[in-house]
């Protein structure tokens, strides 16, 4: 802030990061708020209306000798750029009361907030709405991180989240799948390095998927996962009916193709050693853009 005086400053959130130096989330929020002290006079602060520290940042924006313009984004009913509806890869934003739908390949509730924040910055900078739409449509997800792929079967919407997995990212992926329309299929490999609690963590995750109204849970047990047979069994135990384990990618592919009679969203995820990208490759068009 001392080096430059930006005309627009954005604070996305305050979370439990950088705690080694800043000690608490409150310390993180205060440090991020320092940006607001150095925005140029007549500049604009763009703040997350959903964040617990919004009021603190708002006060810091208006208590300056030259108070800032403030724009907010989020799901909060008072947000200036407000998320009013969301589908898998579409977000509807109310921009000062005017609703507009944006398409973007970045999936998940966290990315919906990122999209709202980006739109807020662009609007403040004077970018036309159609240009913002085009920009967001051209964004590509990182390979293997909640990336939409084109499937061989036209009834299937394929989400490749195969790069890696832990309990938190698994739940986030399930939330994305649960928000999808039509039939939902969760294809999982094991999660690694969980120690003695591994089976119970896998079972709890499957229970979360079932409670989220996921229709099917399928697991893949290949040569990389034989040490995790207990975890695979825990998945099935936690999910119950409509869950099944497969020993080959081909058998799993055939099962998914057979049940995909109507609109079906398939999400594939597992730890790196499970090589779940092999399932993605079996279901996706080879000539399609890599995802």
Secondary structure, DSSP 4 states (H G I P E B T S, - for coil): --S---SEEEE----S-SHHHH-SHHHHHHHHHGGGGTSPTT-EEEEETTSTTHHHHHHHHHSSSSPPEEEEEESSTT-SEEEEEE-SSEEEEEETTEEEEEE-S--SHHHHHHHHHHHHHHHHTT--HHHHHHHHHT--PPTTSSEEEEBSSTTEEEEEE-S---HHHHHHHHHHHHTSSSEEEEEE-PPPS-GGGHHHHHHHHHHHHHHTT-SEEEEE--TTSGGGHHHHHHHHHHH-TTEEEESSHHHHHHHHHHHTTS-EEEEEE--GGG-THHHHHHHB-TTSPP-
